[in-house]
Amino acid sequence: MTDPTQPRSPRHTQPIDPQAYPQQQPPQQPQAPVMPPQAPAPQPAPQPMPQQAPQMTPLVPGAPGVSVSQEAPLFGGLVGVDPTRERPILSVRDLEVFYGAARALRGVSFDVYQGEIVSIIGGNGAGKSTTMRTISGVYELLKSVKGQIWFKGQRIDQMACHKIARLGMAHVPEDRRVFPQSSVEDNLLLGAYRRFKKERRRIRAEVDDVYDRFPVLAERRHRAAGLLSGGEQQMLAIARGLMSNPDFLLMDEPSLGLAPILVREMFEIVNDLAAEGKTILIVEQMAVQALEIADRAYVLESGVITIEGTGQELVEDPRVKEAYLGA
């Protein structure tokens, strides 16, 4: 063992040579090359900012501070309404209807003003009946709707059909759709069901007025509706629609399946109703008759409105003549 009293060996006291253990220097970072100064790139001349049109808040009918005169040009925020006329009773904007993945209507837009007869003509499968059923709120399986429909200042495209009827709209459907087992008079009374409790006496008087307008129905008032001829059923369907006392009448193919003499009589009835102040939207394949009675008209093809104008303008349009008038 080592004696602790003895001095340590010289190797423990010999100083350390710093050159024997050189210190490691940290690696130097490469310096970026010095680039010669360059002249500043020319700046493009400032371009004038485009003037943006001021954004306007849509005017919604009935909103505080919105007068009727302000509502008329936009009609609930919907552009395209004639500002020189009164607010339309019906306004359809960008209407698209799908049955599953199949698109039946493709951005349909049109207006109907108070007291007008407006006709929509087109061939089979053009979307005429789909337009009428969508306006009146008829539910259909797998049907979805986009766009807006306004009636009397209220948006109705998501409204149930019975609520739309209470606003004063009546729909005379394609193929008449009378209740075949019920009598003629019962069919008429069903047309006035929403008013029956409060206006029973008035309804009785209106039934008598209908019989004066359609004498053949008075003769068959107790007969089952299913036993009537096609023309008589069409008269019954129109009369049933009138029993709801509507301001606005939708008529879907009223001449369908009728003899020529009855077709003429049917359009005379439409003219008489308009003379009494009813507003009528009618869709028809009988283009000549529909355009002759129309104040304005639209051509619907494959779910798209392709031509519009007054009834007389469409009668004289060569495209309409070639496609629908046999000229």
Secondary structure as GFF3:
##gff-version 3
##sequence-region A 1 327
A	DSSP	alpha_helix	10	13	.	.	.	ID=ss1
A	DSSP	three_ten_helix	18	20	.	.	.	ID=ss2
A	DSSP	alpha_helix	68	74	.	.	.	ID=ss3
A	DSSP	beta_strand	90	99	.	.	.	ID=ss4
A	DSSP	beta_strand	102	112	.	.	.	ID=ss5
A	DSSP	beta_strand	117	121	.	.	.	ID=ss6
A	DSSP	alpha_helix	128	136	.	.	.	ID=ss7
A	DSSP	beta_strand	143	151	.	.	.	ID=ss8
A	DSSP	beta_strand	154	155	.	.	.	ID=ss9
A	DSSP	alpha_helix	161	166	.	.	.	ID=ss10
A	DSSP	beta_strand	169	172	.	.	.	ID=ss11
A	DSSP	alpha_helix	184	191	.	.	.	ID=ss12
A	DSSP	three_ten_helix	193	195	.	.	.	ID=ss13
A	DSSP	alpha_helix	200	213	.	.	.	ID=ss14
A	DSSP	alpha_helix	215	219	.	.	.	ID=ss15
A	DSSP	three_ten_helix	225	227	.	.	.	ID=ss16
A	DSSP	alpha_helix	230	242	.	.	.	ID=ss17
A	DSSP	beta_strand	248	252	.	.	.	ID=ss18
A	DSSP	alpha_helix	260	275	.	.	.	ID=ss19
A	DSSP	beta_strand	279	284	.	.	.	ID=ss20
A	DSSP	alpha_helix	287	293	.	.	.	ID=ss21
A	DSSP	beta_strand	296	301	.	.	.	ID=ss22
A	DSSP	beta_strand	304	310	.	.	.	ID=ss23
A	DSSP	alpha_helix	311	316	.	.	.	ID=ss24
A	DSSP	alpha_helix	318	320	.	.	.	ID=ss25
A	DSSP	pi_helix	321	325	.	.	.	ID=ss26
###
